[in-house]
Amino acid sequence: MRAKLFWKLGLTYLALLLGALVVFDLYSTRWSLLAASIVILIAGVAVSFVFSHRFAGRIEQLKDFSRRVADGDFRPLQFSAPRDELADLAEALNETAARMDATIQSLSGERNRSSAILRSMVEGVAVIDARERLIFFNRAFAAILNLEPEKTEGRPLIEVIRNSQLVALIRKALQGEEGLQGDISMGFVQQRSFSVTAAPVIPLDSGAAPKAPAGKSAQHEKPSGAVVVLHDVTELRRLERVRQDFVANVSHEFKTPLTAIQGFAETLLAGAVDDPRNNRRFLEIIREHAARLARLTDDLMKLARIEAGKLEVQFLPVNLADVAESCVETALLKARRKQITLDADIPAALPAVLGDANLLHEVLQNLIDNAVQYTHAGGKIHVSAAARERDVLVTVADTGIGIPLADQERIFERFYRVDAARSREAGGTGLGLSIAKHIVEAHGGRISVESEVGLGSKFSFSVPLAS
């Protein structure tokens, strides 16, 4: 195509010269001038052809370079021609390509860093486009909603997310509402709570738009999508419930003895102090409830120290046989009053364990006292210990009232009682088993319960060997 163009230009130039010569010949018949003109014409055509060919080749190089840049190949254009306008253009294109390459590499790096950050976040993050399609989500979001990335990305929102509250928040964000937050719950067997934040994605060219009212984007600013973040607050909500329950339980536990103390004190002040038959009994009741308050306060302070990590444990070799004997002797008198048989089977050759003798005594004493408390007259309590490969297992078994299966998982919680009324009548604080669990775990052991209603209970705890 280029050759044809060059030949047409040459022929046109030749025709013009010939025409000029014919005109010239009308005035002059000097054939020598005609021959010279023809030679000059042929030389001019040849020079024009060579120049045009080189020019077209340089233009083709520029076109190839533009195609390479469009395909992502930013290698500079090698131009060895003389310095002219095309050389300046090639240099400008090389500089533009270099800047584009640097910009794209920078954007790619930012994108990779952002993607790595989003994928490593513990919070679930997802991006939804204006057509309500899920176009991006990280691993945490997929785990929360049990999504498969290969089968989920790009699908409509309503097909992926089954939680109506979450879908409603996302749709509000897609409509332009800002500052959207809420709490949702997911799961049926094991519920989990999440704090949700949703925000619209406003196009970049909307920066000069008029400011919208609070909570709304400008009416003509249609979001290009929405970003939603799920933060797992299950543990936080559980701790809040525990705190609320703890305050309620402490208030309830203090209320009963304080009411009794106040009531009997007012009775004495009203004149019962002069009643020789009842004044002493009233004072004994006041002392009993005051002692209960003291035990409750001591247990609360002890539990607070344990949970704050301030429990002082002196790890020394301990003979559990001596600890068990002391605990059984302490509880024997109370057991005999209730006509309960209390015995112990502790091998004399039981290896020593590593722990704090006073704290282990407190654990075992609490278990034996509970067994005596919840065993009817004529029942039996058996304390035993057995050495295992790495620890010693201590067991307190009784034939008492037993614990329902539904309550066994919560029996070691603070203030939790299976028979609340009876426990309070016996002066229990509801903190003994919780304290015992913390002490055993501080020794590196475990405490457990096996029970059946009407047939009794068996509490066991382990302590690592001293060796």
NUNUKE-736305 format. One record per residue (C-alpha): residue in three letters; x, y, z. Coordinates in steps of 0.02 Angstrom, whole numbers, padded with zeros to 5 digits, m for minus. Example, Ala and Ser with C-alpha at 12.3 -4.5 7.8 and 13.67 -1.06 7.14 Angstrom:
% residues 2
+------+--------+--------+--------+
: rest :     c1 :     c2 :     c3 :
+------+--------+--------+--------+
:  ALA :  00615 : m00225 :  00390 :
:  SER :  00684 : m00053 :  00357 :
+------+--------+--------+--------+
% end
This chain:
% residues 467
+------+--------+--------+--------+
: rest :     c1 :     c2 :     c3 :
+------+--------+--------+--------+
:  MET :  00000 :  00000 :  00000 :
:  ARG :  00141 :  00118 :  00043 :
:  ALA :  00235 :  00074 : m00120 :
:  LYS :  00085 :  00117 : m00225 :
:  LEU :  00072 :  00285 : m00138 :
:  PHE :  00255 :  00322 : m00170 :
:  TRP :  00242 :  00277 : m00354 :
:  LYS :  00090 :  00389 : m00375 :
:  LEU :  00183 :  00534 : m00296 :
:  GLY :  00333 :  00503 : m00411 :
:  LEU :  00229 :  00493 : m00568 :
:  THR :  00136 :  00652 : m00522 :
:  TYR :  00300 :  00742 : m00496 :
:  LEU :  00364 :  00675 : m00664 :
:  ALA :  00207 :  00731 : m00755 :
:  LEU :  00224 :  00906 : m00684 :
:  LEU :  00403 :  00917 : m00741 :
:  LEU :  00362 :  00853 : m00914 :
:  GLY :  00224 :  00979 : m00927 :
:  ALA :  00344 :  01115 : m00876 :
:  LEU :  00467 :  01055 : m01006 :
:  VAL :  00336 :  01053 : m01143 :
:  VAL :  00291 :  01231 : m01101 :
:  PHE :  00473 :  01274 : m01095 :
:  ASP :  00499 :  01189 : m01263 :
:  LEU :  00372 :  01306 : m01341 :
:  TYR :  00495 :  01445 : m01307 :
:  SER :  00655 :  01347 : m01326 :
:  THR :  00709 :  01192 : m01421 :
:  ARG :  00862 :  01156 : m01324 :
:  TRP :  00854 :  00967 : m01296 :
:  SER :  01001 :  00970 : m01180 :
:  LEU :  00898 :  01056 : m01048 :
:  LEU :  00764 :  00923 : m01069 :
:  ALA :  00886 :  00783 : m01038 :
:  ALA :  00954 :  00868 : m00884 :
:  SER :  00780 :  00893 : m00816 :
:  ILE :  00739 :  00710 : m00841 :
:  VAL :  00896 :  00658 : m00745 :
:  ILE :  00852 :  00776 : m00604 :
:  LEU :  00675 :  00708 : m00602 :
:  ILE :  00729 :  00527 : m00588 :
:  ALA :  00852 :  00568 : m00448 :
:  GLY :  00717 :  00662 : m00353 :
:  VAL :  00595 :  00517 : m00367 :
:  ALA :  00726 :  00396 : m00303 :
:  VAL :  00771 :  00507 : m00154 :
:  SER :  00586 :  00532 : m00112 :
:  PHE :  00556 :  00345 : m00116 :
:  VAL :  00701 :  00306 :  00000 :
:  PHE :  00651 :  00442 :  00124 :
:  SER :  00468 :  00391 :  00122 :
:  HIS :  00515 :  00209 :  00152 :
:  ARG :  00621 :  00253 :  00304 :
:  PHE :  00487 :  00369 :  00370 :
:  ALA :  00353 :  00234 :  00353 :
:  GLY :  00466 :  00110 :  00444 :
:  ARG :  00486 :  00227 :  00592 :
:  ILE :  00297 :  00254 :  00598 :
:  GLU :  00274 :  00065 :  00600 :
:  GLN :  00395 :  00052 :  00747 :
:  LEU :  00290 :  00177 :  00844 :
:  LYS :  00132 :  00079 :  00805 :
:  ASP :  00212 : m00084 :  00865 :
:  PHE :  00270 :  00003 :  01023 :
:  SER :  00094 :  00066 :  01058 :
:  ARG :  00026 : m00111 :  01038 :
:  ARG :  00158 : m00180 :  01159 :
:  VAL :  00114 : m00048 :  01290 :
:  ALA : m00070 : m00089 :  01272 :
:  ASP : m00027 : m00273 :  01304 :
:  GLY :  00074 : m00229 :  01460 :
:  ASP :  00248 : m00235 :  01384 :
:  PHE :  00334 : m00075 :  01438 :
:  ARG :  00508 : m00105 :  01367 :
:  PRO :  00576 :  00059 :  01294 :
:  LEU :  00576 :  00089 :  01107 :
:  GLN :  00750 :  00081 :  01029 :
:  PHE :  00757 :  00223 :  00901 :
:  SER :  00921 :  00246 :  00805 :
:  ALA :  00859 :  00374 :  00679 :
:  PRO :  00924 :  00553 :  00669 :
:  ARG :  00859 :  00681 :  00792 :
:  ASP :  00693 :  00747 :  00724 :
:  GLU :  00510 :  00761 :  00774 :
:  LEU :  00483 :  00572 :  00768 :
:  ALA :  00633 :  00546 :  00883 :
:  ASP :  00560 :  00672 :  01006 :
:  LEU :  00393 :  00581 :  00996 :
:  ALA :  00478 :  00412 :  01029 :
:  GLU :  00569 :  00485 :  01180 :
:  ALA :  00406 :  00555 :  01249 :
:  LEU :  00319 :  00387 :  01224 :
:  ASN :  00462 :  00297 :  01313 :
:  GLU :  00446 :  00415 :  01461 :
:  THR :  00256 :  00392 :  01465 :
:  ALA :  00275 :  00202 :  01459 :
:  ALA :  00403 :  00206 :  01601 :
:  ARG :  00286 :  00310 :  01710 :
:  MET :  00140 :  00195 :  01670 :
:  ASP :  00246 :  00045 :  01717 :
:  ALA :  00296 :  00123 :  01883 :
:  THR :  00115 :  00173 :  01920 :
:  ILE :  00049 :  00000 :  01880 :
:  GLN :  00183 : m00084 :  01986 :
:  SER :  00141 :  00032 :  02130 :
:  LEU : m00044 : m00003 :  02114 :
:  SER : m00011 : m00190 :  02102 :
:  GLY :  00094 : m00183 :  02260 :
:  GLU : m00040 : m00087 :  02352 :
:  ARG : m00172 : m00208 :  02292 :
:  ASN : m00070 : m00359 :  02348 :
:  ARG : m00037 : m00281 :  02518 :
:  SER : m00220 : m00236 :  02540 :
:  SER : m00274 : m00409 :  02487 :
:  ALA : m00150 : m00490 :  02607 :
:  ILE : m00211 : m00380 :  02750 :
:  LEU : m00394 : m00415 :  02714 :
:  ARG : m00367 : m00602 :  02697 :
:  SER : m00269 : m00613 :  02861 :
:  MET : m00396 : m00513 :  02963 :
:  VAL : m00493 : m00605 :  03097 :
:  GLU : m00643 : m00497 :  03054 :
:  GLY : m00749 : m00553 :  02909 :
:  VAL : m00740 : m00428 :  02764 :
:  ALA : m00844 : m00433 :  02604 :
:  VAL : m00876 : m00318 :  02456 :
:  ILE : m01044 : m00315 :  02366 :
:  ASP : m01069 : m00226 :  02200 :
:  ALA : m01218 : m00118 :  02149 :
:  ARG : m01307 : m00271 :  02076 :
:  GLU : m01302 : m00355 :  02248 :
:  ARG : m01171 : m00481 :  02196 :
:  LEU : m01032 : m00540 :  02312 :
:  ILE : m00871 : m00493 :  02222 :
:  PHE : m00744 : m00513 :  02363 :
:  PHE : m00734 : m00590 :  02537 :
:  ASN : m00591 : m00648 :  02648 :
:  ARG : m00564 : m00814 :  02735 :
:  ALA : m00643 : m00756 :  02898 :
:  PHE : m00804 : m00705 :  02810 :
:  ALA : m00810 : m00872 :  02720 :
:  ALA : m00784 : m00965 :  02884 :
:  ILE : m00921 : m00867 :  02972 :
:  LEU : m01051 : m00902 :  02837 :
:  ASN : m00982 : m01073 :  02786 :
:  LEU : m00951 : m01015 :  02607 :
:  GLU : m00850 : m01102 :  02471 :
:  PRO : m00751 : m00968 :  02374 :
:  GLU : m00756 : m01063 :  02210 :
:  LYS : m00944 : m01080 :  02213 :
:  THR : m00990 : m00915 :  02295 :
:  GLU : m00893 : m00770 :  02220 :
:  GLY : m00999 : m00672 :  02098 :
:  ARG : m01164 : m00747 :  02154 :
:  PRO : m01315 : m00641 :  02208 :
:  LEU : m01317 : m00586 :  02389 :
:  ILE : m01485 : m00668 :  02427 :
:  GLU : m01418 : m00838 :  02373 :
:  VAL : m01264 : m00829 :  02483 :
:  ILE : m01317 : m00744 :  02646 :
:  ARG : m01463 : m00821 :  02739 :
:  ASN : m01470 : m00695 :  02880 :
:  SER : m01609 : m00569 :  02845 :
:  GLN : m01537 : m00437 :  02964 :
:  LEU : m01368 : m00440 :  02877 :
:  VAL : m01449 : m00430 :  02705 :
:  ALA : m01555 : m00281 :  02761 :
:  LEU : m01401 : m00186 :  02824 :
:  ILE : m01308 : m00217 :  02661 :
:  ARG : m01455 : m00158 :  02556 :
:  LYS : m01466 :  00003 :  02659 :
:  ALA : m01282 :  00033 :  02624 :
:  LEU : m01310 :  00002 :  02438 :
:  GLN : m01445 :  00136 :  02445 :
:  GLY : m01317 :  00261 :  02511 :
:  GLU : m01346 :  00258 :  02699 :
:  GLU : m01188 :  00279 :  02803 :
:  GLY : m01140 :  00238 :  02982 :
:  LEU : m01237 :  00075 :  02983 :
:  GLN : m01204 : m00039 :  03132 :
:  GLY : m01296 : m00181 :  03214 :
:  ASP : m01283 : m00347 :  03305 :
:  ILE : m01334 : m00513 :  03231 :
:  SER : m01334 : m00693 :  03292 :
:  MET : m01292 : m00845 :  03187 :
:  GLY : m01300 : m01031 :  03217 :
:  PHE : m01428 : m01144 :  03295 :
:  VAL : m01334 : m01273 :  03399 :
:  GLN : m01198 : m01151 :  03454 :
:  GLN : m01250 : m00971 :  03431 :
:  ARG : m01119 : m00840 :  03391 :
:  SER : m01142 : m00652 :  03403 :
:  PHE : m01069 : m00529 :  03277 :
:  SER : m01055 : m00341 :  03271 :
:  VAL : m01091 : m00284 :  03092 :
:  THR : m01031 : m00125 :  03007 :
:  ALA : m01088 : m00084 :  02830 :
:  ALA : m01038 :  00066 :  02723 :
:  PRO : m01072 :  00119 :  02543 :
:  VAL : m00932 :  00133 :  02414 :
:  ILE : m00949 :  00305 :  02333 :
:  PRO : m00872 :  00330 :  02158 :
:  LEU : m00713 :  00434 :  02152 :
:  ASP : m00789 :  00567 :  02038 :
:  SER : m00917 :  00614 :  02170 :
:  GLY : m00794 :  00718 :  02271 :
:  ALA : m00861 :  00883 :  02204 :
:  ALA : m01041 :  00837 :  02235 :
:  PRO : m01142 :  00938 :  02360 :
:  LYS : m01137 :  00878 :  02539 :
:  ALA : m01278 :  00760 :  02586 :
:  PRO : m01376 :  00760 :  02750 :
:  ALA : m01306 :  00661 :  02896 :
:  GLY : m01326 :  00474 :  02872 :
:  LYS : m01365 :  00492 :  02686 :
:  SER : m01264 :  00512 :  02528 :
:  ALA : m01313 :  00646 :  02403 :
:  GLN : m01464 :  00594 :  02303 :
:  HIS : m01372 :  00588 :  02137 :
:  GLU : m01226 :  00490 :  02212 :
:  LYS : m01269 :  00310 :  02178 :
:  PRO : m01148 :  00195 :  02271 :
:  SER : m01048 :  00076 :  02163 :
:  GLY : m01055 : m00054 :  02301 :
:  ALA : m01045 : m00085 :  02488 :
:  VAL : m00919 : m00151 :  02613 :
:  VAL : m00974 : m00255 :  02761 :
:  VAL : m00868 : m00305 :  02912 :
:  LEU : m00915 : m00442 :  03037 :
:  HIS : m00830 : m00440 :  03207 :
:  ASP : m00854 : m00591 :  03320 :
:  VAL : m00912 : m00528 :  03490 :
:  THR : m00973 : m00695 :  03557 :
:  GLU : m00846 : m00700 :  03698 :
:  LEU : m00877 : m00517 :  03739 :
:  ARG : m01064 : m00546 :  03753 :
:  ARG : m01033 : m00700 :  03860 :
:  LEU : m00922 : m00602 :  03978 :
:  GLU : m01054 : m00466 :  03990 :
:  ARG : m01184 : m00596 :  04038 :
:  VAL : m01064 : m00672 :  04164 :
:  ARG : m01033 : m00502 :  04240 :
:  GLN : m01219 : m00465 :  04250 :
:  ASP : m01255 : m00635 :  04325 :
:  PHE : m01113 : m00614 :  04448 :
:  VAL : m01179 : m00446 :  04510 :
:  ALA : m01355 : m00517 :  04523 :
:  ASN : m01295 : m00673 :  04615 :
:  VAL : m01185 : m00577 :  04737 :
:  SER : m01327 : m00458 :  04775 :
:  HIS : m01443 : m00605 :  04805 :
:  GLU : m01318 : m00697 :  04914 :
:  PHE : m01288 : m00544 :  05023 :
:  LYS : m01471 : m00499 :  05034 :
:  THR : m01527 : m00653 :  05134 :
:  PRO : m01404 : m00642 :  05280 :
:  LEU : m01411 : m00453 :  05285 :
:  THR : m01601 : m00459 :  05293 :
:  ALA : m01593 : m00586 :  05434 :
:  ILE : m01463 : m00486 :  05531 :
:  GLN : m01562 : m00325 :  05510 :
:  GLY : m01727 : m00408 :  05557 :
:  PHE : m01665 : m00492 :  05716 :
:  ALA : m01565 : m00339 :  05768 :
:  GLU : m01722 : m00232 :  05754 :
:  THR : m01819 : m00363 :  05851 :
:  LEU : m01692 : m00355 :  05992 :
:  LEU : m01694 : m00167 :  05992 :
:  ALA : m01883 : m00169 :  05999 :
:  GLY : m01877 : m00256 :  06167 :
:  ALA : m01832 : m00437 :  06134 :
:  VAL : m01662 : m00405 :  06211 :
:  ASP : m01750 : m00418 :  06380 :
:  ASP : m01832 : m00583 :  06334 :
:  PRO : m01727 : m00715 :  06424 :
:  ARG : m01800 : m00856 :  06318 :
:  ASN : m01766 : m00784 :  06143 :
:  ASN : m01632 : m00651 :  06154 :
:  ARG : m01487 : m00776 :  06152 :
:  ARG : m01563 : m00873 :  06007 :
:  PHE : m01583 : m00712 :  05908 :
:  LEU : m01402 : m00666 :  05940 :
:  GLU : m01345 : m00839 :  05883 :
:  ILE : m01443 : m00817 :  05722 :
:  ILE : m01361 : m00649 :  05694 :
:  ARG : m01189 : m00725 :  05725 :
:  GLU : m01227 : m00870 :  05606 :
:  HIS : m01277 : m00754 :  05464 :
:  ALA : m01128 : m00640 :  05499 :
:  ALA : m01014 : m00792 :  05486 :
:  ARG : m01098 : m00837 :  05322 :
:  LEU : m01064 : m00661 :  05257 :
:  ALA : m00882 : m00678 :  05311 :
:  ARG : m00865 : m00845 :  05219 :
:  LEU : m00946 : m00771 :  05064 :
:  THR : m00830 : m00620 :  05069 :
:  ASP : m00676 : m00731 :  05093 :
:  ASP : m00727 : m00843 :  04948 :
:  LEU : m00759 : m00694 :  04835 :
:  MET : m00590 : m00619 :  04876 :
:  LYS : m00505 : m00787 :  04850 :
:  LEU : m00593 : m00813 :  04683 :
:  ALA : m00547 : m00637 :  04628 :
:  ARG : m00363 : m00669 :  04667 :
:  ILE : m00368 : m00835 :  04574 :
:  GLU : m00450 : m00763 :  04418 :
:  ALA : m00330 : m00615 :  04421 :
:  GLY : m00184 : m00736 :  04417 :
:  LYS : m00128 : m00688 :  04592 :
:  LEU : m00150 : m00858 :  04672 :
:  GLU :  00007 : m00902 :  04768 :
:  VAL :  00048 : m01086 :  04744 :
:  GLN :  00199 : m01162 :  04831 :
:  PHE :  00243 : m01315 :  04729 :
:  LEU :  00319 : m01446 :  04843 :
:  PRO :  00306 : m01636 :  04854 :
:  VAL :  00142 : m01676 :  04942 :
:  ASN :  00084 : m01840 :  05019 :
:  LEU : m00099 : m01852 :  04970 :
:  ALA : m00127 : m01991 :  05097 :
:  ASP : m00095 : m01867 :  05238 :
:  VAL : m00206 : m01736 :  05155 :
:  ALA : m00349 : m01861 :  05132 :
:  GLU : m00336 : m01924 :  05311 :
:  SER : m00348 : m01746 :  05380 :
:  CYS : m00500 : m01705 :  05271 :
:  VAL : m00590 : m01866 :  05318 :
:  GLU : m00561 : m01835 :  05505 :
:  THR : m00630 : m01658 :  05489 :
:  ALA : m00790 : m01717 :  05403 :
:  LEU : m00813 : m01877 :  05506 :
:  LEU : m00908 : m01797 :  05650 :
:  LYS : m01033 : m01713 :  05533 :
:  ALA : m01055 : m01876 :  05436 :
:  ARG : m01091 : m01974 :  05594 :
:  ARG : m01223 : m01848 :  05648 :
:  LYS : m01313 : m01882 :  05483 :
:  GLN : m01283 : m02069 :  05503 :
:  ILE : m01176 : m02074 :  05346 :
:  THR : m01034 : m02198 :  05323 :
:  LEU : m00873 : m02109 :  05274 :
:  ASP : m00717 : m02209 :  05233 :
:  ALA : m00556 : m02187 :  05136 :
:  ASP : m00448 : m02303 :  05032 :
:  ILE : m00281 : m02219 :  05006 :
:  PRO : m00132 : m02335 :  04968 :
:  ALA :  00013 : m02312 :  05086 :
:  ALA :  00136 : m02320 :  04941 :
:  LEU :  00048 : m02181 :  04845 :
:  PRO :  00182 : m02076 :  04759 :
:  ALA :  00200 : m01893 :  04806 :
:  VAL :  00121 : m01760 :  04697 :
:  LEU :  00187 : m01586 :  04657 :
:  GLY :  00076 : m01452 :  04731 :
:  ASP :  00022 : m01343 :  04875 :
:  ALA : m00036 : m01449 :  05023 :
:  ASN : m00153 : m01316 :  05093 :
:  LEU : m00239 : m01285 :  04926 :
:  LEU : m00257 : m01471 :  04889 :
:  HIS : m00329 : m01493 :  05064 :
:  GLU : m00456 : m01357 :  05025 :
:  VAL : m00509 : m01444 :  04864 :
:  LEU : m00531 : m01615 :  04942 :
:  GLN : m00617 : m01545 :  05097 :
:  ASN : m00742 : m01453 :  04988 :
:  LEU : m00784 : m01611 :  04890 :
:  ILE : m00806 : m01715 :  05048 :
:  ASP : m00913 : m01581 :  05133 :
:  ASN : m01025 : m01571 :  04979 :
:  ALA : m01043 : m01760 :  04979 :
:  VAL : m01096 : m01757 :  05162 :
:  GLN : m01216 : m01614 :  05130 :
:  TYR : m01306 : m01698 :  04984 :
:  THR : m01310 : m01877 :  05050 :
:  HIS : m01461 : m01939 :  05147 :
:  ALA : m01450 : m02030 :  05314 :
:  GLY : m01389 : m02208 :  05292 :
:  GLY : m01289 : m02163 :  05137 :
:  LYS : m01105 : m02195 :  05102 :
:  ILE : m00957 : m02087 :  05051 :
:  HIS : m00797 : m02165 :  04987 :
:  VAL : m00634 : m02070 :  04962 :
:  SER : m00500 : m02155 :  04856 :
:  ALA : m00340 : m02117 :  04763 :
:  ALA : m00245 : m02209 :  04627 :
:  ALA : m00077 : m02175 :  04546 :
:  ARG : m00070 : m02164 :  04357 :
:  GLU :  00072 : m02141 :  04235 :
:  ARG :  00093 : m01954 :  04258 :
:  ASP : m00026 : m01905 :  04398 :
:  VAL : m00130 : m01962 :  04545 :
:  LEU : m00320 : m01970 :  04529 :
:  VAL : m00420 : m01931 :  04687 :
:  THR : m00605 : m01980 :  04690 :
:  VAL : m00746 : m01937 :  04810 :
:  ALA : m00898 : m02049 :  04777 :
:  ASP : m01065 : m02038 :  04869 :
:  THR : m01238 : m02115 :  04863 :
:  GLY : m01325 : m01948 :  04876 :
:  ILE : m01461 : m01863 :  04775 :
:  GLY : m01358 : m01850 :  04615 :
:  ILE : m01345 : m01712 :  04487 :
:  PRO : m01453 : m01701 :  04330 :
:  LEU : m01358 : m01717 :  04167 :
:  ALA : m01409 : m01542 :  04111 :
:  ASP : m01331 : m01466 :  04268 :
:  GLN : m01166 : m01561 :  04263 :
:  GLU : m01089 : m01444 :  04133 :
:  ARG : m01123 : m01291 :  04243 :
:  ILE : m01089 : m01363 :  04415 :
:  PHE : m00917 : m01280 :  04421 :
:  GLU : m00985 : m01106 :  04381 :
:  ARG : m00989 : m00971 :  04513 :
:  PHE : m01147 : m00972 :  04621 :
:  TYR : m01224 : m01113 :  04520 :
:  ARG : m01323 : m01234 :  04628 :
:  VAL : m01427 : m01386 :  04584 :
:  ASP : m01528 : m01368 :  04744 :
:  ALA : m01513 : m01183 :  04785 :
:  ALA : m01629 : m01182 :  04936 :
:  ARG : m01545 : m01328 :  05021 :
:  SER : m01371 : m01261 :  04987 :
:  ARG : m01413 : m01094 :  05066 :
:  GLU : m01490 : m01178 :  05217 :
:  ALA : m01326 : m01270 :  05242 :
:  GLY : m01229 : m01108 :  05233 :
:  GLY : m01147 : m01140 :  05064 :
:  THR : m01085 : m00994 :  04961 :
:  GLY : m01098 : m01076 :  04791 :
:  LEU : m00914 : m01037 :  04756 :
:  GLY : m00829 : m01193 :  04824 :
:  LEU : m00828 : m01296 :  04664 :
:  SER : m00777 : m01147 :  04559 :
:  ILE : m00630 : m01114 :  04675 :
:  ALA : m00586 : m01300 :  04675 :
:  LYS : m00582 : m01303 :  04485 :
:  HIS : m00466 : m01153 :  04477 :
:  ILE : m00348 : m01228 :  04606 :
:  VAL : m00340 : m01397 :  04517 :
:  GLU : m00307 : m01313 :  04349 :
:  ALA : m00172 : m01205 :  04430 :
:  HIS : m00086 : m01370 :  04477 :
:  GLY : m00097 : m01430 :  04298 :
:  GLY : m00235 : m01556 :  04333 :
:  ARG : m00418 : m01579 :  04289 :
:  ILE : m00578 : m01597 :  04389 :
:  SER : m00734 : m01687 :  04329 :
:  VAL : m00899 : m01758 :  04388 :
:  GLU : m01001 : m01913 :  04349 :
:  SER : m01175 : m01923 :  04421 :
:  GLU : m01347 : m01996 :  04403 :
:  VAL : m01502 : m01930 :  04489 :
:  GLY : m01548 : m02037 :  04640 :
:  LEU : m01391 : m02144 :  04630 :
:  GLY : m01256 : m02024 :  04687 :
:  SER : m01109 : m01928 :  04618 :
:  LYS : m00924 : m01957 :  04591 :
:  PHE : m00805 : m01808 :  04588 :
:  SER : m00627 : m01837 :  04529 :
:  PHE : m00475 : m01727 :  04512 :
:  SER : m00296 : m01761 :  04458 :
:  VAL : m00130 : m01690 :  04518 :
:  PRO :  00036 : m01717 :  04426 :
:  LEU :  00168 : m01825 :  04507 :
:  ALA :  00313 : m01741 :  04595 :
:  SER :  00437 : m01841 :  04491 :
+------+--------+--------+--------+
% end
